[in-house]
Amino acid sequence: MAIAAIEKSQRQLMEKSVAADAEMYSHAAARVIALYQHRLDRDASSETEAKQLRKADEIEIALRLAALQAERNEIFNLARHALISDETSRRLVREIDLAEARHRVES
């Protein structure tokens, strides 16, 4: 729409001006159209980049949650075999629970 409006304005201005200025209007319109086209292209690529970053964030959170679950399982295993105390295992699991909650809120 913006490009069509620029072209329409260019034609209207050229009709009102002297023939010598026609080339200046053409060059000016071409520059403005190029700026809009660049902005349109950038916006399209920005949207694609934003989608890719969101997907990467989702993957990272999923991996972190999987790592926290593996850590929790290992703590339970250590406690079951009496390699760490119940108090230590509870404290560590609580820290993992809090970290997991933070990651779930982010997603």
N, C-alpha and C positions, 0 to 999 in steps of 0.2 A: 504494500500500500504506500509506504513512504517513498519508495523509488518511483512509483507511478505519479505521485504528487510532485516530486521533484521534476520529473520529465514534463509534466503539464505546466508547472510554473516556468520552466525553462522556455517552453514554446510561447507562453504568454509574454514573458519579458522580451524575448527575441522579436516578437511582432511589434512591440512598442519602441524598440531601440533602432539605432542606425545599423546598417549592414556591417560596418566595420567592427561593431561590438559583438556580433553573432558568434565569432570564434571564442571570445572571452566567456560568453555564456555557456557555450558547449564545454569548454575546459572546466569551468567552475562546477557545472552540473555533473560532469564526469567525476570530479574529485569528491563531491558530496555523496554521489551514488556509491563510489568506492568505499567511503567511510561507513555508510550504512551497510553495505554488503559485508565489509569486514566485521562489523558489530554482529550482524546476523550469523555469520560463520562462527565467530567466537562464542556467541551464546549457545549455539548448537553443540559445539565441542565442550563447552563448560558443563552443559547438562549431562553429556556422556561421561565426562570426567567425574562429575558429582555422583552419578550412579555407580561408577566403578569404585570410587572411594567408599561409598556406603556399603557396597558388597564386600570390599576388603575389610572394612570394620566388622561386619557381621561374621566373616570367616575368622578374624582374629579373636573376637569374643567367644565364638564356638570352641576354638582351640584352647583358649585360656580356661574355659569352663571344663573342658575335657582334662586339662592338666590338673586343675583343682580337684576333680573327682579322683584322678589317679593318686594324687597326694593324700587325699582323705582315706582312700582304700589302703594305702601303705601305712598310714598312721594306725588304722584299725588293726592291720596285720601285726604291726610292732606291739601294740597293746595286748593283742590276743596271745602273743608269745612272750609276754612279760618283759619285753626289751625296753619298754618305756612305761612309766607309771600311768595309772588311770587319770590322775590330775593333769599330767603333761599332755596326754592324748586329748582330754576334754578341752584344754586351753588351745591346743593346735587346731583341733577340729573347729572350735569356735572362730578362730582367726580365718580359717578357710571358708566357713559359712559367711562371715562378713565380707570377705573378698568376692565370693560368689554372688552375694546380694548386690554388691556395687556393680559388678559386670552385668547382671541381669537388668538393673535399672538403666544402664547405658544403652542396652539393646532395644 
